[in-house]
Amino acid sequence: MSASGQHHAEAIGLTGYATVADGIGGLVKTRVEDFRVEELSTKLSMDQRGRFTVASITLRNWETNRFIARLAKALGIPKERIFFAGTKDKRAITRQLFVIDAPANKVNGVELTDVDIEVLGRTHQKIGFGNHRGNRFTITVRGCAHPDGRPMTDQEAMEEIGKIHATLEATLGAERFPNWIGPQRFGSGRPVTAEVGRHVIAGRFDEAVMTYLSMPGDGEAPDVAAFRKRIREEGISEEVIESCPDWMDFERRMASHLLEKPDDHVGAFRRLPNNLQLMTVHALQSVVFNRALHARLEDGLPLATPVEGDLVGRVDERGQLEAKGCVTVQSRTADRIARNCNLGRLTVTGPLPGSEVSTCDGRPGDIEAGVMESMGLKDATWTVAAIPRLSTKGTRRALVTGFKEFTWESVPKASEGTLDGRWSEGPRDGDRWHPEGACIKFRFTLSSGAYATTLLREFMMAPLDHLG
């Protein structure tokens, strides 16, 4: 792995694997068709007199929030009147339900590039994240390669996947994998979100703003890199703001605010959208979780089987952890709890820290405390006085999660002209793929909150930027 790729992985805590294997390497998302997502949501009660229009919408290469903004504009309604269960990857083909507060004929009449709208009927129900049961994925990994860069044959790749699949089952139980929080949570190429969050929870808004504006990222366009470098070296000025690329709206808004009010860093930070402000704190919690999971693997503690001191929680019928009712494993309860974990009724948890969240006892507690100390968060209160809604009480997250209907097969190589620029450039230093390597199509379903990229990562064992 390249030095920059290794730094990115360490920055978000995504290091280590559940098995000792070579993996298959390869690249994901070399073309949009290689990443397909079909949302699985709870059933809606249809009623022809319902206020809302229900539509199944297929998107090609659209980020969910950007699509909703365009759809709202086309319908002449606020985007808050469009309801959905989950956001999806951009470079993909995705299908999901939308509930829209607009007449069916208006929804049917919308024409947007790479958007297919199928009106299903009407309903009185809105939908939200609580309706999201999971996703069905079909993902092709192209250019599988050995660790030394040699191309893998179809048979070699298929056998390696089979070996890893069997080892995961032996160590974690059938159809389970580590519940890592994926790279999408942290900002692709520039893992800035958690770094900003670190300053936010410490009340250092001057550093939070300057980190967001100026922290360099791998592979950024020359004009973006130049703008960030000028901020680092020259600070904020009209000339520097003029050099800000047109599409970097958040950066321009923050820098312009500081130009007018040089001491109002809280106000500058507030120029970010509310959900992105909150994401900075969530991303920092996510780094803690990933590092705690990795530290547990390094220490030799099991992920799926509880040990004394662990906090375990109930798993509901949707496969989601009921985090509020976690209990501490004691020696007298360990066997019974282990049986229930094995049956999938209970699960071992890791920390998403905050002001009120419980921590483990015993060895698991020592591991979690060590991670917090190593990150300089031992005394963090997770209370943000300047913007109270960013304060967090914390919660727990399952250390393992399930995957179902998992299959893999070799597929023919695609013609060169259909693959993206990275493929045509050929492997770079630190890459792990080869244009002559095998192509493997994976199919599986995941419950909501689990990341397809982190499941694939267990089989690919390739640098993070190979995951799309």
C-alpha positions as CSV (number, residue, x, y, z in Angstrom):
1,M,0.0,0.0,0.0
2,S,1.2,3.5,-0.8
3,A,2.3,5.7,2.2
4,S,-0.7,8.1,1.6
5,G,-3.1,5.2,1.4
6,Q,-1.7,3.7,4.7
7,H,-2.0,7.1,6.3
8,H,-5.7,7.4,5.2
9,A,-6.5,3.9,6.6
10,E,-4.8,4.7,9.9
11,A,-6.6,8.1,10.1
12,I,-10.0,6.4,10.1
13,G,-8.9,3.4,12.1
14,L,-9.6,1.0,9.2
15,T,-6.6,-1.3,9.6
16,G,-6.4,-5.1,10.2
17,Y,-8.6,-7.9,9.1
18,A,-10.6,-10.7,10.7
19,T,-8.6,-13.4,8.9
20,V,-5.0,-14.0,8.0
21,A,-5.0,-14.4,4.2
22,D,-3.7,-12.8,1.0
23,G,-7.0,-11.6,-0.4
24,I,-7.7,-11.0,-4.1
25,G,-6.9,-7.3,-4.6
26,G,-8.6,-5.7,-7.5
27,L,-10.6,-2.5,-8.1
28,V,-14.3,-1.7,-7.4
29,K,-16.4,0.8,-9.4
30,T,-14.2,0.8,-12.5
31,R,-17.6,1.5,-14.2
32,V,-20.9,2.6,-12.8
33,E,-22.6,-0.7,-13.7
34,D,-20.2,-2.6,-11.5
35,F,-21.9,-1.4,-8.3
36,R,-25.6,-2.0,-8.0
37,V,-27.7,-1.4,-4.8
38,E,-31.4,-2.3,-4.3
39,E,-32.9,-0.9,-1.1
40,L,-34.9,-3.2,1.1
41,S,-37.5,-1.3,3.1
42,T,-40.5,-2.0,5.2
43,K,-43.8,-2.3,3.3
44,L,-45.9,0.8,2.9
45,S,-49.7,0.7,3.2
46,M,-51.0,1.9,-0.2
47,D,-54.2,4.0,-0.4
48,Q,-55.4,5.6,-3.6
49,R,-56.7,8.5,-1.5
50,G,-53.3,9.0,0.1
51,R,-51.7,12.4,0.2
52,F,-48.3,11.2,-1.0
53,T,-47.0,9.6,-4.2
54,V,-44.9,6.5,-3.8
55,A,-42.2,5.9,-6.5
56,S,-39.5,3.3,-7.1
57,I,-36.6,5.4,-8.5
58,T,-33.5,4.0,-10.2
59,L,-30.5,6.3,-10.2
60,R,-27.3,6.0,-12.2
61,N,-24.4,7.9,-10.8
62,W,-26.4,10.2,-8.6
63,E,-25.7,11.1,-5.0
64,T,-29.0,10.8,-3.0
65,N,-29.1,14.4,-1.6
66,R,-28.1,16.0,-4.9
67,F,-30.9,14.0,-6.7
68,I,-33.5,15.1,-4.1
69,A,-32.5,18.7,-4.6
70,R,-33.0,18.4,-8.4
71,L,-36.3,16.4,-8.0
72,A,-37.7,19.1,-5.6
73,K,-36.7,21.8,-8.1
74,A,-38.4,19.9,-11.0
75,L,-41.6,19.5,-8.9
76,G,-41.6,23.0,-7.5
77,I,-41.6,21.8,-3.9
78,P,-39.2,22.1,-0.9
79,K,-36.8,19.1,-0.6
80,E,-38.2,18.5,2.9
81,R,-41.4,17.2,1.2
82,I,-39.5,14.2,-0.3
83,F,-39.0,11.3,2.1
84,F,-36.6,8.3,1.8
85,A,-35.1,5.6,3.9
86,G,-31.4,5.8,3.3
87,T,-28.7,7.6,1.3
88,K,-26.7,5.6,-1.3
89,D,-23.3,5.6,-3.0
90,K,-22.9,8.0,-5.9
91,R,-20.9,6.0,-8.4
92,A,-23.5,3.2,-8.6
93,I,-26.8,2.2,-10.0
94,T,-29.3,2.4,-7.1
95,R,-33.0,1.6,-6.7
96,Q,-35.0,2.8,-3.8
97,L,-38.4,4.0,-2.7
98,F,-39.3,7.7,-2.4
99,V,-42.5,9.1,-0.8
100,I,-43.2,12.5,-2.4
101,D,-45.7,15.2,-1.4
102,A,-46.8,15.9,-5.0
103,P,-49.4,14.6,-7.4
104,A,-48.6,11.4,-9.2
105,N,-48.9,12.9,-12.7
106,K,-46.3,15.6,-11.8
107,V,-43.9,12.9,-10.5
108,N,-44.5,10.9,-13.6
109,G,-43.7,13.9,-15.8
110,V,-40.2,14.5,-14.3
111,E,-37.4,13.9,-16.8
112,L,-33.9,13.9,-15.5
113,T,-30.8,12.3,-17.0
114,D,-30.0,8.8,-15.7
115,V,-33.2,8.7,-13.6
116,D,-36.0,6.1,-14.1
117,I,-39.1,6.9,-12.1
118,E,-41.8,4.2,-11.6
119,V,-44.9,5.5,-9.8
120,L,-46.3,2.7,-7.6
121,G,-49.4,4.4,-6.1
122,R,-50.3,6.6,-3.2
123,T,-50.0,6.4,0.6
124,H,-50.7,8.3,3.8
125,Q,-47.4,7.2,5.2
126,K,-44.0,9.0,5.2
127,I,-40.8,6.9,5.3
128,G,-37.5,7.6,7.0
129,F,-34.4,5.8,8.3
130,G,-36.6,3.6,10.5
131,N,-38.1,2.0,7.4
132,H,-34.7,1.0,6.0
133,R,-34.2,-2.8,6.5
134,G,-31.1,-3.1,4.4
135,N,-29.7,-3.3,0.9
136,R,-29.1,-6.0,-1.8
137,F,-25.7,-5.5,-3.5
138,T,-24.3,-6.8,-6.8
139,I,-20.7,-5.7,-7.1
140,T,-18.0,-6.6,-9.6
141,V,-14.3,-6.5,-8.5
142,R,-12.0,-6.3,-11.6
143,G,-8.3,-6.9,-12.0
144,C,-7.7,-9.3,-9.1
145,A,-4.0,-9.6,-8.3
146,H,-1.6,-11.3,-5.9
147,P,0.2,-9.2,-3.2
148,D,3.2,-8.9,-5.5
149,G,1.0,-7.5,-8.4
150,R,0.9,-10.6,-10.6
151,P,-2.6,-11.2,-12.1
152,M,-4.8,-13.8,-10.5
153,T,-6.5,-16.4,-12.5
154,D,-10.3,-17.0,-12.1
155,Q,-9.6,-20.2,-10.2
156,E,-7.0,-18.6,-7.9
157,A,-9.4,-15.8,-7.0
158,M,-12.4,-18.1,-6.5
159,E,-10.4,-20.4,-4.2
160,E,-9.0,-17.5,-2.2
161,I,-12.6,-16.1,-1.6
162,G,-13.7,-19.6,-0.6
163,K,-10.9,-19.9,1.9
164,I,-11.6,-16.5,3.5
165,H,-15.3,-17.2,3.6
166,A,-14.7,-20.5,5.5
167,T,-12.3,-18.8,7.9
168,L,-14.7,-16.0,8.7
169,E,-17.4,-18.6,9.5
170,A,-15.0,-20.5,11.7
171,T,-13.9,-17.5,13.7
172,L,-17.0,-15.3,13.8
173,G,-19.9,-17.7,13.0
174,A,-21.9,-18.2,9.8
175,E,-22.5,-15.1,7.6
176,R,-20.8,-12.6,10.0
177,F,-18.1,-10.1,9.5
178,P,-16.5,-7.2,11.5
179,N,-18.9,-4.2,11.6
180,W,-16.2,-1.7,10.6
181,I,-17.5,1.8,9.8
182,G,-16.6,2.3,6.1
183,P,-14.5,5.1,4.5
184,Q,-17.7,6.9,3.1
185,R,-18.3,8.1,6.7
186,F,-15.0,10.1,6.7
187,G,-14.7,11.9,3.4
188,S,-13.1,10.2,0.4
189,G,-9.4,10.9,-0.2
190,R,-9.3,13.6,2.5
191,P,-10.2,12.1,5.9
192,V,-10.8,15.5,7.3
193,T,-14.2,15.0,9.0
194,A,-13.0,13.3,12.1
195,E,-10.0,15.7,12.5
196,V,-12.5,18.6,12.5
197,G,-14.6,16.7,15.0
198,R,-11.7,16.4,17.3
199,H,-11.4,20.2,17.5
200,V,-15.1,20.7,17.7
201,I,-15.6,18.6,20.9
202,A,-12.6,20.4,22.4
203,G,-14.2,23.8,21.6
204,R,-11.3,24.7,19.4
205,F,-13.4,26.2,16.5
206,D,-10.5,28.2,15.1
207,E,-8.6,24.9,14.5
208,A,-11.8,23.2,13.3
209,V,-12.4,25.8,10.6
210,M,-8.7,26.0,9.5
211,T,-8.5,22.2,9.3
212,Y,-11.6,22.0,7.2
213,L,-10.3,24.7,4.9
214,S,-6.6,23.8,4.6
215,M,-5.9,20.1,5.4
216,P,-4.4,18.6,2.2
217,G,-6.0,15.4,0.6
218,D,-4.6,12.6,-1.6
219,G,-5.2,13.1,-5.3
220,E,-7.0,16.4,-5.0
221,A,-7.2,18.5,-8.2
222,P,-4.3,21.0,-8.6
223,D,-6.5,24.0,-8.2
224,V,-8.0,22.6,-4.9
225,A,-4.5,21.7,-3.6
226,A,-3.2,25.2,-4.5
227,F,-6.2,26.9,-2.7
228,R,-5.6,24.8,0.5
229,K,-1.9,25.5,0.4
230,R,-2.5,29.3,0.1
231,I,-4.7,29.2,3.2
232,R,-2.0,27.3,5.1
233,E,0.7,29.8,4.1
234,E,-1.2,33.1,3.7
235,G,-4.3,32.8,5.8
236,I,-7.6,34.4,4.7
237,S,-7.7,37.3,2.2
238,E,-9.9,38.4,-0.7
239,E,-7.2,37.2,-3.2
240,V,-7.1,33.7,-1.6
241,I,-10.9,33.5,-1.6
242,E,-10.9,34.5,-5.3
243,S,-8.7,31.5,-6.0
244,C,-11.2,29.1,-4.4
245,P,-12.6,26.8,-7.2
246,D,-16.2,27.5,-8.1
247,W,-17.7,24.2,-6.8
248,M,-16.1,24.5,-3.3
249,D,-19.1,26.4,-1.9
250,F,-18.7,25.4,1.7
251,E,-15.1,26.5,1.8
252,R,-15.9,29.8,0.1
253,R,-18.7,30.5,2.6
254,M,-16.5,29.8,5.6
255,A,-13.6,31.8,4.4
256,S,-15.8,34.8,3.4
257,H,-17.4,34.8,6.9
258,L,-13.9,34.9,8.5
259,L,-12.9,37.8,6.2
260,E,-15.8,39.8,7.5
261,K,-15.5,38.6,11.1
262,P,-12.0,37.4,11.7
263,D,-12.6,36.3,15.3
264,D,-16.0,34.5,14.7
265,H,-14.8,31.0,14.1
266,V,-18.0,29.5,15.5
267,G,-20.0,31.5,13.0
268,A,-17.7,30.4,10.2
269,F,-18.2,26.7,11.2
270,R,-22.0,27.3,11.2
271,R,-21.7,28.1,7.5
272,L,-21.4,24.3,7.0
273,P,-24.8,22.5,6.6
274,N,-26.2,21.3,9.9
275,N,-25.8,17.6,8.9
276,L,-22.2,18.1,8.0
277,Q,-21.5,19.9,11.3
278,L,-22.9,16.8,13.1
279,M,-21.0,14.4,10.8
280,T,-17.7,15.8,12.1
281,V,-18.6,14.5,15.7
282,H,-20.0,11.2,14.4
283,A,-16.9,10.6,12.3
284,L,-14.6,11.1,15.4
285,Q,-16.8,8.6,17.3
286,S,-16.5,6.2,14.3
287,V,-12.7,6.4,14.4
288,V,-12.8,5.4,18.1
289,F,-15.0,2.4,17.2
290,N,-12.8,1.2,14.4
291,R,-9.7,1.5,16.4
292,A,-11.3,-0.3,19.4
293,L,-12.4,-3.1,17.1
294,H,-8.8,-3.4,15.6
295,A,-7.2,-3.3,19.1
296,R,-9.5,-6.1,20.2
297,L,-8.4,-8.2,17.2
298,E,-4.7,-7.4,17.9
299,D,-5.2,-8.4,21.6
300,G,-6.7,-11.8,20.5
301,L,-10.1,-11.3,22.0
302,P,-13.0,-12.7,20.0
303,L,-15.4,-10.3,18.3
304,A,-18.6,-12.5,18.2
305,T,-18.2,-14.3,21.5
306,P,-18.4,-12.3,24.7
307,V,-15.8,-12.3,27.4
308,E,-16.2,-11.2,31.0
309,G,-16.6,-7.4,31.2
310,D,-18.1,-7.0,27.7
311,L,-21.3,-5.0,27.1
312,V,-23.8,-7.0,25.0
313,G,-27.1,-5.8,23.6
314,R,-30.2,-7.4,22.1
315,V,-30.6,-7.6,18.3
316,D,-34.1,-6.8,17.0
317,E,-35.9,-8.5,14.1
318,R,-34.4,-6.0,11.6
319,G,-30.9,-7.1,12.7
320,Q,-30.4,-3.8,14.6
321,L,-28.8,-3.4,18.0
322,E,-31.0,-2.1,20.8
323,A,-28.2,-0.1,22.3
324,K,-30.0,1.3,25.3
325,G,-30.5,-2.1,27.1
326,C,-26.8,-3.3,27.0
327,V,-25.7,-5.4,30.0
328,T,-22.3,-6.3,31.3
329,V,-21.1,-9.9,31.0
330,Q,-20.2,-11.5,34.3
331,S,-18.6,-14.9,34.9
332,R,-21.9,-16.5,36.0
333,T,-23.8,-15.2,32.9
334,A,-21.1,-15.6,30.3
335,D,-22.1,-19.1,29.0
336,R,-25.8,-18.2,28.6
337,I,-25.0,-14.9,26.9
338,A,-22.5,-16.6,24.6
339,R,-25.2,-19.0,23.5
340,N,-27.5,-16.1,22.7
341,C,-24.8,-14.3,20.8
342,N,-24.2,-17.5,18.8
343,L,-27.9,-17.6,18.0
344,G,-27.9,-14.0,16.9
345,R,-30.2,-12.8,19.6
346,L,-27.5,-10.8,21.4
347,T,-24.3,-9.2,20.1
348,V,-21.0,-7.9,21.6
349,T,-20.6,-4.1,21.3
350,G,-17.9,-1.5,20.8
351,P,-17.9,2.2,21.7
352,L,-19.3,5.2,20.0
353,P,-18.3,7.4,22.9
354,G,-20.2,10.4,24.4
355,S,-21.0,12.0,27.7
356,E,-23.3,9.3,29.1
357,V,-22.4,6.0,27.3
358,S,-21.4,3.0,29.4
359,T,-17.9,1.5,28.9
360,C,-16.9,-2.2,29.3
361,D,-15.2,-3.7,32.4
362,G,-12.3,-6.0,32.6
363,R,-9.9,-6.6,29.6
364,P,-12.4,-5.2,27.0
365,G,-12.7,-2.0,29.1
366,D,-8.9,-1.7,29.3
367,I,-8.7,-1.9,25.5
368,E,-11.4,0.7,25.0
369,A,-9.7,3.0,27.5
370,G,-6.4,2.6,25.8
371,V,-7.8,3.6,22.5
372,M,-9.3,6.8,24.0
373,E,-6.1,7.6,25.7
374,S,-4.0,7.1,22.6
375,M,-6.3,9.5,20.7
376,G,-6.1,12.1,23.4
377,L,-9.8,11.7,24.2
378,K,-9.5,10.4,27.7
379,D,-10.9,13.5,29.3
380,A,-13.2,14.6,26.5
381,T,-16.7,15.5,27.7
382,W,-18.3,15.3,24.3
383,T,-20.3,18.5,25.2
384,V,-20.1,21.3,22.8
385,A,-21.1,24.5,24.6
386,A,-20.9,26.8,21.6
387,I,-23.3,24.6,19.5
388,P,-25.2,22.4,22.0
389,R,-26.9,20.3,19.3
390,L,-23.4,18.8,18.5
391,S,-23.1,17.4,22.0
392,T,-23.5,13.6,22.1
393,K,-24.4,11.2,24.8
394,G,-22.8,8.4,22.9
395,T,-24.0,4.9,22.2
396,R,-22.8,1.3,21.4
397,R,-22.4,-0.4,18.1
398,A,-22.3,-4.2,17.3
399,L,-18.8,-5.5,16.7
400,V,-20.0,-7.9,14.1
401,T,-22.9,-7.8,11.7
402,G,-24.5,-10.3,9.3
403,F,-24.4,-10.8,5.6
404,K,-26.9,-13.0,3.7
405,E,-27.4,-14.6,0.3
406,F,-23.6,-14.3,-0.3
407,T,-22.4,-15.7,-3.7
408,W,-19.4,-15.1,-5.9
409,E,-18.7,-16.0,-9.5
410,S,-16.1,-15.2,-12.2
411,V,-17.3,-13.0,-15.0
412,P,-15.7,-12.0,-18.4
413,K,-13.4,-9.1,-18.5
414,A,-15.0,-5.9,-19.8
415,S,-13.9,-4.1,-23.0
416,E,-11.3,-1.4,-22.2
417,G,-13.4,1.4,-23.6
418,T,-16.1,0.9,-20.9
419,L,-13.8,1.3,-17.9
420,D,-12.8,4.5,-16.2
421,G,-9.7,6.6,-16.3
422,R,-7.9,4.9,-13.5
423,W,-8.1,1.6,-15.3
424,S,-6.6,3.1,-18.5
425,E,-3.7,4.7,-16.5
426,G,-2.6,1.3,-15.2
427,P,-1.5,0.3,-11.7
428,R,0.3,2.9,-9.7
429,D,3.0,2.4,-7.1
430,G,1.4,0.8,-4.1
431,D,-1.7,-0.4,-6.0
432,R,-2.8,-4.0,-6.0
433,W,-4.6,-4.8,-9.3
434,H,-3.7,-6.0,-12.7
435,P,-5.6,-5.4,-16.0
436,E,-5.2,-9.1,-16.8
437,G,-6.5,-10.3,-13.4
438,A,-9.7,-12.1,-12.8
439,C,-13.1,-10.4,-12.5
440,I,-15.4,-11.6,-9.7
441,K,-19.0,-10.6,-9.2
442,F,-20.3,-10.7,-5.6
443,R,-23.9,-10.7,-4.5
444,F,-25.1,-10.3,-0.9
445,T,-27.6,-8.4,1.3
446,L,-26.7,-6.3,4.4
447,S,-28.8,-4.8,7.1
448,S,-28.9,-1.0,7.4
449,G,-25.9,0.5,9.0
450,A,-23.5,-2.1,7.6
451,Y,-21.0,-1.2,4.8
452,A,-20.6,-3.2,1.6
453,T,-17.1,-1.8,1.1
454,T,-15.9,-3.2,4.5
455,L,-17.3,-6.6,3.7
456,L,-15.5,-6.6,0.3
457,R,-12.4,-5.3,2.1
458,E,-12.2,-8.6,4.1
459,F,-11.9,-10.5,0.7
460,M,-9.9,-8.0,-1.3
461,M,-7.3,-6.9,1.3
462,A,-6.4,-4.0,-1.1
463,P,-5.7,-0.3,-0.4
464,L,-8.7,1.7,0.7
465,D,-8.8,3.7,-2.5
466,H,-9.5,0.4,-4.5
467,L,-12.9,0.2,-2.8
468,G,-14.4,3.0,-4.8
